[in-house]
Amino acid sequence: MGEYKIKSTESSELRSRLGHPVIDADAHIIECGFVLPDFLKVVGGSDLVKRFDKALATSRPGGAKSNFWQAHTGKYTIDRLATMLPGLYERRLDEAGVDFSTLYSTLGFWIQVMPDDEVRAAAARALNMMNAELFKDVSRRMRPAALIPMHTPDEAIGELEFAVEELGMQAAMTCNEVLRPHPEVVANAPELADYARHWTPLALDSPYDYDPFWAKCVELKVAPAGHSINYGGVHGSTSNYVFNRLGLFATMGHAAARALFLSGVTQRFPELNIAFLEGGVWWAAALYNDLFEFWEKRNVDQLLEYHDPANWDVELSVEMFDLYGTKPNQTGERFLENKDSYLRDGRTTPGETPSFVDDWKHVDITCKEDIRDLFVNNLYFGCEADDALNYTAFNTNANKLEVKLKAMFSSDLGHWDVVDFGEILSETYEAVEKGLMTEEDFKDFVFTNPATFATRLNPDYFKGTVVEDAVAKLI
């Protein structure tokens, strides 16, 4: 076959007509499994390799059917090889119509959920060392994100510091939620802990305070990108992967985003961009608009005025029961006998507002514009090319206060849903051809938003890359 010859594709032809670069916010590496042991040995010796192999074989908890045959073979084997070989990957970006890609791990999904703290941390380090080494010669067009294990803030901070300060990596692959054993099971039946794990947030109601990690991201100028894993969750099927995958990344992104928002992370760290990858943006549009509705109806003032049991009109109730109740079951007298069940308000001190009433206590919202700013300014959403609802990010007629959410073109190159390198960008452009997105929206989607996600904290993120000059004009 000889050296791979670049083909002209629909995507490469489209790229030639655009007046701006294309930045892929989420393509994938398919790691060479036979290379990682070399780096595992450096981190922890031969024993670590054995422990890692055992952990990898058992890191799929819960019985839900997970991903299988997740990459290409046959005539598309060349696509799979591209995501394993950086030199070939770089060469084929032209076929995809992509100027620059940030790459996320595939093996890292399984490393993130390994329950053994020592193996998980060591494997993440070995993976980062491997990817930093393998991709160093193609950095003008692609950059691997560091895998950051998130079980504790200290673990996350330690690997982020190593990846940035020692390896020079500038992107971070976190997770949207952490899979942990139930504390009750750990306490009472520890031998069953690995079989009773559940997803826990990184913010609201988390067993840990992750603010030190978010602060470290700001300090090191890294925008974290949460990437979910292919588990079925609480509704998992033991027999059907498609059932488990449908909506899963969106569900986990939704949970993570609302936890971060309601816990005030975007307010405490206004300069920090956070991304949610591979779930699309339609769920974010729903969450954004729902936040307005819930705040309007469930803020403290509204609750006290319209829903406080202390304001129950007992006299009116007695009169209505006597007039319209079914005797002898529904009478004013019987209501009075049972009124305390309706008047419970949770107060320990009369006249004081119960602390549980304020679900917004961690985030200071005084008007609708606060919701807009705390959501739109900080949160970014990775969208695959075949997602028909990408346009919802730009639908100012539907989104409250006529905003556009920060959706980012995310090819998912390397995985099963991308059958042909040459169709990705052109498939995304179909929304423009259908009149669902404008050319300006498309530019934001494939260039402006992926660029500003990385450069808000780190203006030098694209320094030395093929898109450096074009990005510099944005910022």
C-alpha positions as a Python dict, from the first residue, in 0.01 Angstrom:
ca = {
    (1, 'M'): (0, 0, 0),
    (2, 'G'): (286, 237, 79),
    (3, 'E'): (239, 579, 234),
    (4, 'Y'): (-123, 666, 294),
    (5, 'K'): (-260, 895, 24),
    (6, 'I'): (-497, 1166, 142),
    (7, 'K'): (-838, 1155, -26),
    (8, 'S'): (-1064, 1437, -129),
    (9, 'T'): (-1389, 1411, 69),
    (10, 'E'): (-1712, 1604, 117),
    (11, 'S'): (-1570, 1737, 442),
    (12, 'S'): (-1236, 1845, 296),
    (13, 'E'): (-1419, 2023, 12),
    (14, 'L'): (-1646, 2198, 263),
    (15, 'R'): (-1344, 2303, 470),
    (16, 'S'): (-1185, 2460, 161),
    (17, 'R'): (-1489, 2685, 122),
    (18, 'L'): (-1502, 2804, 483),
    (19, 'G'): (-1338, 3130, 581),
    (20, 'H'): (-1229, 2998, 920),
    (21, 'P'): (-1058, 2692, 1071),
    (22, 'V'): (-1236, 2389, 1215),
    (23, 'I'): (-1147, 2281, 1568),
    (24, 'D'): (-1261, 1938, 1682),
    (25, 'A'): (-1336, 1962, 2054),
    (26, 'D'): (-1361, 1587, 2114),
    (27, 'A'): (-1195, 1326, 1898),
    (28, 'H'): (-1066, 1002, 2047),
    (29, 'I'): (-752, 802, 2087),
    (30, 'I'): (-780, 425, 2078),
    (31, 'E'): (-479, 331, 2285),
    (32, 'C'): (-243, 53, 2185),
    (33, 'G'): (-292, -189, 2470),
    (34, 'F'): (48, -349, 2412),
    (35, 'V'): (227, -15, 2466),
    (36, 'L'): (73, 86, 2800),
    (37, 'P'): (253, -186, 3005),
    (38, 'D'): (585, -20, 2918),
    (39, 'F'): (467, 292, 3101),
    (40, 'L'): (292, 101, 3380),
    (41, 'K'): (626, -60, 3461),
    (42, 'V'): (790, 282, 3484),
    (43, 'V'): (523, 399, 3728),
    (44, 'G'): (489, 89, 3945),
    (45, 'G'): (689, -206, 3816),
    (46, 'S'): (576, -541, 3677),
    (47, 'D'): (339, -600, 3967),
    (48, 'L'): (138, -295, 3863),
    (49, 'V'): (90, -444, 3516),
    (50, 'K'): (-65, -757, 3668),
    (51, 'R'): (-287, -555, 3903),
    (52, 'F'): (-396, -330, 3618),
    (53, 'D'): (-489, -625, 3395),
    (54, 'K'): (-698, -771, 3675),
    (55, 'A'): (-865, -436, 3748),
    (56, 'L'): (-940, -380, 3379),
    (57, 'A'): (-1107, -720, 3351),
    (58, 'T'): (-1338, -641, 3645),
    (59, 'S'): (-1402, -268, 3600),
    (60, 'R'): (-1749, -310, 3448),
    (61, 'P'): (-1979, -318, 3751),
    (62, 'G'): (-2352, -352, 3787),
    (63, 'G'): (-2420, -616, 3524),
    (64, 'A'): (-2530, -364, 3258),
    (65, 'K'): (-2422, -453, 2907),
    (66, 'S'): (-2146, -217, 2803),
    (67, 'N'): (-1995, -117, 2473),
    (68, 'F'): (-1869, -386, 2240),
    (69, 'W'): (-1714, -379, 1890),
    (70, 'Q'): (-1662, -9, 1951),
    (71, 'A'): (-1424, 63, 1663),
    (72, 'H'): (-1391, -22, 1295),
    (73, 'T'): (-1254, -322, 1107),
    (74, 'G'): (-1271, -456, 753),
    (75, 'K'): (-1237, -186, 490),
    (76, 'Y'): (-1252, 72, 771),
    (77, 'T'): (-959, -76, 961),
    (78, 'I'): (-758, 220, 834),
    (79, 'D'): (-985, 448, 1041),
    (80, 'R'): (-916, 249, 1352),
    (81, 'L'): (-543, 248, 1283),
    (82, 'A'): (-548, 625, 1239),
    (83, 'T'): (-670, 674, 1596),
    (84, 'M'): (-394, 443, 1720),
    (85, 'L'): (-108, 597, 1518),
    (86, 'P'): (-57, 973, 1569),
    (87, 'G'): (130, 1025, 1242),
    (88, 'L'): (-149, 868, 1039),
    (89, 'Y'): (-413, 1044, 1249),
    (90, 'E'): (-255, 1383, 1178),
    (91, 'R'): (-233, 1307, 808),
    (92, 'R'): (-600, 1212, 783),
    (93, 'L'): (-736, 1521, 961),
    (94, 'D'): (-753, 1687, 620),
    (95, 'E'): (-1000, 1423, 507),
    (96, 'A'): (-1217, 1507, 808),
    (97, 'G'): (-1201, 1878, 725),
    (98, 'V'): (-1041, 1943, 1064),
    (99, 'D'): (-754, 2179, 1132),
    (100, 'F'): (-693, 2094, 1499),
    (101, 'S'): (-823, 1831, 1742),
    (102, 'T'): (-823, 1783, 2116),
    (103, 'L'): (-811, 1410, 2178),
    (104, 'Y'): (-968, 1214, 2462),
    (105, 'S'): (-879, 870, 2588),
    (106, 'T'): (-1083, 556, 2530),
    (107, 'L'): (-902, 333, 2778),
    (108, 'G'): (-934, 615, 3030),
    (109, 'F'): (-1306, 550, 3062),
    (110, 'W'): (-1232, 220, 3234),
    (111, 'I'): (-943, 354, 3437),
    (112, 'Q'): (-1166, 624, 3585),
    (113, 'V'): (-1395, 368, 3747),
    (114, 'M'): (-1137, 126, 3884),
    (115, 'P'): (-1214, 92, 4255),
    (116, 'D'): (-855, 24, 4364),
    (117, 'D'): (-722, 371, 4452),
    (118, 'E'): (-358, 283, 4394),
    (119, 'V'): (-411, 108, 4060),
    (120, 'R'): (-646, 380, 3931),
    (121, 'A'): (-403, 663, 4012),
    (122, 'A'): (-100, 478, 3877),
    (123, 'A'): (-279, 373, 3557),
    (124, 'A'): (-393, 730, 3491),
    (125, 'R'): (-36, 848, 3530),
    (126, 'A'): (99, 581, 3298),
    (127, 'L'): (-168, 660, 3039),
    (128, 'N'): (-85, 1032, 3049),
    (129, 'M'): (285, 962, 3015),
    (130, 'M'): (218, 736, 2717),
    (131, 'N'): (-11, 975, 2532),
    (132, 'A'): (212, 1276, 2598),
    (133, 'E'): (504, 1082, 2451),
    (134, 'L'): (320, 938, 2150),
    (135, 'F'): (159, 1265, 2039),
    (136, 'K'): (443, 1510, 2104),
    (137, 'D'): (548, 1520, 1737),
    (138, 'V'): (202, 1608, 1603),
    (139, 'S'): (122, 1889, 1846),
    (140, 'R'): (70, 2142, 1567),
    (141, 'R'): (-256, 1969, 1479),
    (142, 'M'): (-364, 1759, 1775),
    (143, 'R'): (-327, 1748, 2150),
    (144, 'P'): (-420, 1470, 2396),
    (145, 'A'): (-615, 1557, 2708),
    (146, 'A'): (-477, 1431, 3036),
    (147, 'L'): (-689, 1173, 3218),
    (148, 'I'): (-773, 1307, 3563),
    (149, 'P'): (-913, 1049, 3809),
    (150, 'M'): (-1173, 1224, 4023),
    (151, 'H'): (-1249, 996, 4320),
    (152, 'T'): (-1110, 1256, 4559),
    (153, 'P'): (-1000, 1618, 4511),
    (154, 'D'): (-648, 1531, 4628),
    (155, 'E'): (-618, 1253, 4370),
    (156, 'A'): (-743, 1484, 4096),
    (157, 'I'): (-514, 1771, 4196),
    (158, 'G'): (-210, 1545, 4212),
    (159, 'E'): (-256, 1412, 3859),
    (160, 'L'): (-350, 1751, 3716),
    (161, 'E'): (-32, 1903, 3857),
    (162, 'F'): (179, 1619, 3718),
    (163, 'A'): (16, 1630, 3376),
    (164, 'V'): (50, 2007, 3339),
    (165, 'E'): (377, 2079, 3517),
    (166, 'E'): (572, 1763, 3430),
    (167, 'L'): (423, 1651, 3099),
    (168, 'G'): (319, 1990, 2958),
    (169, 'M'): (-38, 1877, 2887),
    (170, 'Q'): (-297, 2154, 2866),
    (171, 'A'): (-635, 1978, 2843),
    (172, 'A'): (-807, 1763, 3105),
    (173, 'M'): (-1048, 1472, 3075),
    (174, 'T'): (-1245, 1451, 3398),
    (175, 'C'): (-1575, 1271, 3456),
    (176, 'N'): (-1927, 1397, 3515),
    (177, 'E'): (-1989, 1180, 3818),
    (178, 'V'): (-1784, 935, 4027),
    (179, 'L'): (-1874, 571, 4075),
    (180, 'R'): (-1843, 484, 4445),
    (181, 'P'): (-1953, 200, 4673),
    (182, 'H'): (-2249, 270, 4900),
    (183, 'P'): (-2114, 372, 5245),
    (184, 'E'): (-2364, 140, 5416),
    (185, 'V'): (-2237, -156, 5217),
    (186, 'V'): (-1874, -67, 5290),
    (187, 'A'): (-1954, -49, 5661),
    (188, 'N'): (-2167, -361, 5689),
    (189, 'A'): (-2065, -590, 5402),
    (190, 'P'): (-1734, -468, 5256),
    (191, 'E'): (-1691, -785, 5052),
    (192, 'L'): (-1991, -670, 4845),
    (193, 'A'): (-1876, -309, 4795),
    (194, 'D'): (-1767, -358, 4434),
    (195, 'Y'): (-2112, -490, 4348),
    (196, 'A'): (-2302, -200, 4505),
    (197, 'R'): (-2150, 109, 4350),
    (198, 'H'): (-2350, 416, 4254),
    (199, 'W'): (-2287, 748, 4079),
    (200, 'T'): (-2212, 1048, 4300),
    (201, 'P'): (-2175, 1414, 4195),
    (202, 'L'): (-1868, 1636, 4203),
    (203, 'A'): (-2058, 1922, 4360),
    (204, 'L'): (-2397, 1924, 4530),
    (205, 'D'): (-2420, 1656, 4804),
    (206, 'S'): (-2079, 1518, 4714),
    (207, 'P'): (-1893, 1335, 4990),
    (208, 'Y'): (-1599, 1566, 4911),
    (209, 'D'): (-1549, 1937, 4859),
    (210, 'Y'): (-1412, 1972, 4506),
    (211, 'D'): (-1357, 2348, 4523),
    (212, 'P'): (-980, 2297, 4571),
    (213, 'F'): (-975, 2108, 4241),
    (214, 'W'): (-1168, 2377, 4053),
    (215, 'A'): (-931, 2632, 4204),
    (216, 'K'): (-632, 2427, 4085),
    (217, 'C'): (-778, 2421, 3733),
    (218, 'V'): (-792, 2799, 3740),
    (219, 'E'): (-437, 2820, 3876),
    (220, 'L'): (-300, 2587, 3608),
    (221, 'K'): (-516, 2742, 3333),
    (222, 'V'): (-693, 2420, 3238),
    (223, 'A'): (-1059, 2394, 3141),
    (224, 'P'): (-1190, 2053, 3258),
    (225, 'A'): (-1408, 1847, 3025),
    (226, 'G'): (-1632, 1583, 3180),
    (227, 'H'): (-1674, 1268, 2975),
    (228, 'S'): (-1917, 998, 3083),
    (229, 'I'): (-1875, 624, 3047),
    (230, 'N'): (-2088, 354, 2887),
    (231, 'Y'): (-2275, 213, 3184),
    (232, 'G'): (-2648, 157, 3201),
    (233, 'G'): (-2698, 345, 3527),
    (234, 'V'): (-3002, 276, 3741),
    (235, 'H'): (-3202, 169, 3435),
    (236, 'G'): (-2933, -56, 3291),
    (237, 'S'): (-3012, -351, 3071),
    (238, 'T'): (-2807, -669, 3105),
    (239, 'S'): (-2868, -761, 2741),
    (240, 'N'): (-2888, -446, 2529),
    (241, 'Y'): (-2606, -193, 2487),
    (242, 'V'): (-2811, 42, 2266),
    (243, 'F'): (-3075, 63, 2540),
    (244, 'N'): (-2802, 153, 2789),
    (245, 'R'): (-2631, 407, 2565),
    (246, 'L'): (-2939, 601, 2448),
    (247, 'G'): (-2955, 923, 2645),
    (248, 'L'): (-2694, 808, 2897),
    (249, 'F'): (-2429, 1074, 2836),
    (250, 'A'): (-2699, 1340, 2827),
    (251, 'T'): (-2843, 1215, 3156),
    (252, 'M'): (-2505, 1221, 3328),
    (253, 'G'): (-2418, 1559, 3182),
    (254, 'H'): (-2754, 1696, 3296),
    (255, 'A'): (-2695, 1570, 3651),
    (256, 'A'): (-2343, 1711, 3660),
    (257, 'A'): (-2438, 2050, 3517),
    (258, 'R'): (-2731, 2107, 3750),
    (259, 'A'): (-2519, 2000, 4050),
    (260, 'L'): (-2242, 2243, 3955),
    (261, 'F'): (-2490, 2523, 3894),
    (262, 'L'): (-2701, 2476, 4208),
    (263, 'S'): (-2393, 2438, 4427),
    (264, 'G'): (-2259, 2772, 4300),
    (265, 'V'): (-1941, 2648, 4131),
    (266, 'T'): (-1987, 2874, 3828),
    (267, 'Q'): (-2044, 3167, 4063),
    (268, 'R'): (-1740, 3098, 4281),
    (269, 'F'): (-1518, 3034, 3977),
    (270, 'P'): (-1650, 3276, 3712),
    (271, 'E'): (-1338, 3240, 3499),
    (272, 'L'): (-1360, 2860, 3477),
    (273, 'N'): (-1503, 2697, 3166),
    (274, 'I'): (-1640, 2345, 3208),
    (275, 'A'): (-1740, 2113, 2924),
    (276, 'F'): (-1974, 1816, 2905),
    (277, 'L'): (-1878, 1588, 2618),
    (278, 'E'): (-2059, 1354, 2382),
    (279, 'G'): (-2412, 1411, 2514),
    (280, 'G'): (-2514, 1685, 2273),
    (281, 'V'): (-2670, 2015, 2372),
    (282, 'W'): (-3045, 1951, 2361),
    (283, 'W'): (-3046, 1846, 2725),
    (284, 'A'): (-2856, 2163, 2817),
    (285, 'A'): (-3118, 2376, 2642),
    (286, 'A'): (-3385, 2197, 2844),
    (287, 'L'): (-3194, 2245, 3169),
    (288, 'Y'): (-3120, 2610, 3097),
    (289, 'N'): (-3484, 2690, 3032),
    (290, 'D'): (-3606, 2476, 3322),
    (291, 'L'): (-3384, 2666, 3565),
    (292, 'F'): (-3581, 2982, 3491),
    (293, 'E'): (-3914, 2810, 3547),
    (294, 'F'): (-3807, 2647, 3872),
    (295, 'W'): (-3643, 2960, 4010),
    (296, 'E'): (-3952, 3168, 3933),
    (297, 'K'): (-4180, 2920, 4111),
    (298, 'R'): (-3946, 2778, 4379),
    (299, 'N'): (-3749, 3075, 4507),
    (300, 'V'): (-3797, 3151, 4877),
    (301, 'D'): (-4023, 3453, 4831),
    (302, 'Q'): (-4257, 3261, 4603),
    (303, 'L'): (-4270, 2964, 4837),
    (304, 'L'): (-4346, 3181, 5140),
    (305, 'E'): (-4620, 3368, 4957),
    (306, 'Y'): (-4796, 3084, 4780),
    (307, 'H'): (-4705, 2757, 4953),
    (308, 'D'): (-4623, 2817, 5320),
    (309, 'P'): (-4849, 2584, 5530),
    (310, 'A'): (-4844, 2849, 5805),
    (311, 'N'): (-5066, 3061, 5581),
    (312, 'W'): (-5338, 2799, 5550),
    (313, 'D'): (-5680, 2959, 5591),
    (314, 'V'): (-5843, 2725, 5843),
    (315, 'E'): (-6166, 2921, 5870),
    (316, 'L'): (-6218, 2918, 5492),
    (317, 'S'): (-6141, 2546, 5481),
    (318, 'V'): (-6403, 2464, 5746),
    (319, 'E'): (-6662, 2664, 5557),
    (320, 'M'): (-6585, 2497, 5222),
    (321, 'F'): (-6583, 2147, 5367),
    (322, 'D'): (-6924, 2208, 5524),
    (323, 'L'): (-7063, 2348, 5198),
    (324, 'Y'): (-6912, 2108, 4946),
    (325, 'G'): (-6788, 1806, 5141),
    (326, 'T'): (-6948, 1463, 5121),
    (327, 'K'): (-7110, 1397, 5455),
    (328, 'P'): (-7033, 1238, 5691),
    (329, 'N'): (-6679, 1181, 5554),
    (330, 'Q'): (-6582, 1537, 5455),
    (331, 'T'): (-6700, 1795, 5706),
    (332, 'G'): (-6550, 2104, 5860),
    (333, 'E'): (-6541, 1926, 6194),
    (334, 'R'): (-6342, 1634, 6054),
    (335, 'F'): (-6107, 1873, 5878),
    (336, 'L'): (-6041, 2049, 6210),
    (337, 'E'): (-5965, 1716, 6372),
    (338, 'N'): (-5701, 1647, 6108),
    (339, 'K'): (-5579, 1999, 6027),
    (340, 'D'): (-5238, 1953, 6185),
    (341, 'S'): (-5137, 1720, 5901),
    (342, 'Y'): (-5198, 2008, 5658),
    (343, 'L'): (-5038, 2280, 5869),
    (344, 'R'): (-4701, 2114, 5924),
    (345, 'D'): (-4439, 2362, 5806),
    (346, 'G'): (-4114, 2219, 5938),
    (347, 'R'): (-4047, 2518, 6161),
    (348, 'T'): (-3873, 2481, 6493),
    (349, 'T'): (-3910, 2852, 6570),
    (350, 'P'): (-4240, 3024, 6478),
    (351, 'G'): (-4197, 3308, 6231),
    (352, 'E'): (-3861, 3188, 6097),
    (353, 'T'): (-3816, 3044, 5750),
    (354, 'P'): (-3706, 2679, 5770),
    (355, 'S'): (-3355, 2630, 5633),
    (356, 'F'): (-3466, 2350, 5400),
    (357, 'V'): (-3689, 2586, 5201),
    (358, 'D'): (-3408, 2750, 5006),
    (359, 'D'): (-3281, 2516, 4733),
    (360, 'W'): (-3086, 2811, 4588),
    (361, 'K'): (-2884, 2888, 4902),
    (362, 'H'): (-2550, 2797, 4743),
    (363, 'V'): (-2594, 3027, 4444),
    (364, 'D'): (-2692, 3393, 4464),
    (365, 'I'): (-2967, 3462, 4211),
    (366, 'T'): (-3159, 3786, 4226),
    (367, 'C'): (-3290, 3807, 3871),
    (368, 'K'): (-3323, 3607, 3548),
    (369, 'E'): (-3006, 3757, 3408),
    (370, 'D'): (-2809, 3589, 3688),
    (371, 'I'): (-2922, 3248, 3567),
    (372, 'R'): (-2824, 3338, 3213),
    (373, 'D'): (-2478, 3459, 3308),
    (374, 'L'): (-2394, 3174, 3547),
    (375, 'F'): (-2498, 2914, 3291),
    (376, 'V'): (-2411, 3052, 2951),
    (377, 'N'): (-2076, 3210, 3038),
    (378, 'N'): (-1916, 2899, 3186),
    (379, 'L'): (-2067, 2584, 3039),
    (380, 'Y'): (-1980, 2424, 2702),
    (381, 'F'): (-2133, 2121, 2535),
    (382, 'G'): (-1975, 1869, 2301),
    (383, 'C'): (-2200, 1771, 2009),
    (384, 'E'): (-2147, 1489, 1766),
    (385, 'A'): (-2199, 1551, 1396),
    (386, 'D'): (-2496, 1317, 1358),
    (387, 'D'): (-2694, 1476, 1641),
    (388, 'A'): (-2999, 1629, 1474),
    (389, 'L'): (-3063, 1861, 1770),
    (390, 'N'): (-2736, 2055, 1765),
    (391, 'Y'): (-2928, 2357, 1636),
    (392, 'T'): (-3113, 2392, 1970),
    (393, 'A'): (-2806, 2566, 2111),
    (394, 'F'): (-2859, 2851, 1866),
    (395, 'N'): (-3238, 2873, 1881),
    (396, 'T'): (-3281, 3220, 2032),
    (397, 'N'): (-3657, 3202, 1978),
    (398, 'A'): (-3680, 2916, 2228),
    (399, 'N'): (-3396, 2985, 2472),
    (400, 'K'): (-3476, 3224, 2755),
    (401, 'L'): (-3343, 3578, 2713),
    (402, 'E'): (-3267, 3489, 2350),
    (403, 'V'): (-2930, 3330, 2425),
    (404, 'K'): (-2713, 3091, 2229),
    (405, 'L'): (-2555, 2811, 2428),
    (406, 'K'): (-2192, 2721, 2370),
    (407, 'A'): (-2214, 2405, 2166),
    (408, 'M'): (-1888, 2265, 2025),
    (409, 'F'): (-1825, 2043, 1725),
    (410, 'S'): (-1709, 1709, 1865),
    (411, 'S'): (-1647, 1445, 1603),
    (412, 'D'): (-1600, 1139, 1826),
    (413, 'L'): (-1354, 1016, 1565),
    (414, 'G'): (-1234, 669, 1659),
    (415, 'H'): (-1559, 527, 1791),
    (416, 'W'): (-1835, 318, 1634),
    (417, 'D'): (-2064, 608, 1542),
    (418, 'V'): (-1807, 759, 1304),
    (419, 'V'): (-1805, 527, 1006),
    (420, 'D'): (-1619, 754, 764),
    (421, 'F'): (-1361, 1025, 840),
    (422, 'G'): (-1471, 1217, 535),
    (423, 'E'): (-1836, 1262, 629),
    (424, 'I'): (-1813, 1423, 972),
    (425, 'L'): (-1789, 1795, 899),
    (426, 'S'): (-2023, 1776, 601),
    (427, 'E'): (-2283, 1596, 814),
    (428, 'T'): (-2269, 1874, 1069),
    (429, 'Y'): (-2320, 2133, 795),
    (430, 'E'): (-2657, 1980, 704),
    (431, 'A'): (-2815, 2194, 978),
    (432, 'V'): (-2710, 2502, 783),
    (433, 'E'): (-2844, 2362, 458),
    (434, 'K'): (-3178, 2295, 628),
    (435, 'G'): (-3196, 2650, 763),
    (436, 'L'): (-3167, 2541, 1127),
    (437, 'M'): (-2832, 2714, 1179),
    (438, 'T'): (-2684, 3022, 1015),
    (439, 'E'): (-2334, 3037, 873),
    (440, 'E'): (-2237, 3243, 1179),
    (441, 'D'): (-2383, 2976, 1407),
    (442, 'F'): (-2181, 2716, 1222),
    (443, 'K'): (-1863, 2916, 1267),
    (444, 'D'): (-1933, 2942, 1640),
    (445, 'F'): (-2000, 2569, 1653),
    (446, 'V'): (-1686, 2446, 1475),
    (447, 'F'): (-1442, 2725, 1557),
    (448, 'T'): (-1530, 3006, 1798),
    (449, 'N'): (-1673, 2798, 2082),
    (450, 'P'): (-1404, 2526, 2080),
    (451, 'A'): (-1141, 2801, 2067),
    (452, 'T'): (-1281, 3013, 2350),
    (453, 'F'): (-1340, 2708, 2569),
    (454, 'A'): (-966, 2648, 2588),
    (455, 'T'): (-838, 3006, 2573),
    (456, 'R'): (-1048, 3181, 2836),
    (457, 'L'): (-804, 3063, 3102),
    (458, 'N'): (-511, 2990, 2874),
    (459, 'P'): (-468, 3237, 2586),
    (460, 'D'): (-163, 3036, 2475),
    (461, 'Y'): (-345, 2706, 2438),
    (462, 'F'): (-315, 2711, 2059),
    (463, 'K'): (33, 2860, 2048),
    (464, 'G'): (246, 2672, 1798),
    (465, 'T'): (-53, 2513, 1628),
    (466, 'V'): (-187, 2561, 1278),
    (467, 'V'): (-479, 2765, 1413),
    (468, 'E'): (-271, 2998, 1632),
    (469, 'D'): (-316, 3309, 1417),
    (470, 'A'): (-687, 3261, 1357),
    (471, 'V'): (-754, 3205, 1728),
    (472, 'A'): (-548, 3511, 1821),
    (473, 'K'): (-792, 3725, 1624),
    (474, 'L'): (-1080, 3596, 1840),
    (475, 'I'): (-919, 3678, 2173),
}
